[in-house]
């Protein structure tokens, strides 16, 4: 057999094999019975937080003259206060599908909110009792600490999104001087950032 | 000489088709590039409130007349 014939046969074989593979690629025609496929779905990150309890009302009362009243929602106590004690708290929930870091602030200073001489507003952030692990990492409000108009970190590690532990309690302690008066409210703002 | 030309054309066609088949197989059209974006929440708010009533002032002048010893 001449070398030209050999080259011709090889070329024809290459053409035939190439056409076969090109055909299966372009048409999608599959010659095997045991093939696999893959289904993909991409779920985008969705960040969201919501106060499931958005109002904390300490009610009404008078301060004992010569003293400052101290109302503690965590302890459910009120000293030098004629009104009822309050034992409820704000409840914040991570309603998204990603862990967040959390920051808190008020929109008023303690003086703007309560008035009088040397008022004080303090916050305390804890996991909801049946949801340990909801808030991890740096927490400026691990114990009662003054909350002001600057964002302060509450859950520096993560505010978790898993349903079993995605809620935190925010308690408040108000120190009300005897020269404060009137109906007073302030807004608490929470900001979550993708951890 | 005529045969050599035919063989040359045949080899060129074979090479072109082979390269095309290899290129098609190497290209994975099902691949997907995904990206992620940082997600932040819009600030959410809650309200705390208290109503502070006037102090009860003891009025020592309001004693019952004649009650003094």
Interface residues (C-beta under 8 A of the other chain):
Chain A: X4 X7 X8 X10 X11 X12 X14 X15 X17 X18 X19 X21 X22 X25 X26 X38 X40 X42 X44 X45 X46 X47 X48 X49 X50 X51 X53 X54 X55 X56 X57 X58 X59 X60 X61 X62 X63 X64 X65 X71 X82 X83 X90 X92 X96 X98 X100 X114 X170 X172 X174 X176 X178 X180 X181 X182 X183 X184 X185 X186 X187 X188 X189 X190 X191 X192 X193 X194
Chain B: X3 X4 X6 X7 X10 X11 X13 X14 X15 X17 X18 X20 X21 X24 X25 X30 X32 X34 X36 X37 X38 X39 X40 X41 X43 X44 X45 X46 X47 X48 X49 X50 X51 X52 X53 X54 X55 X56 X57
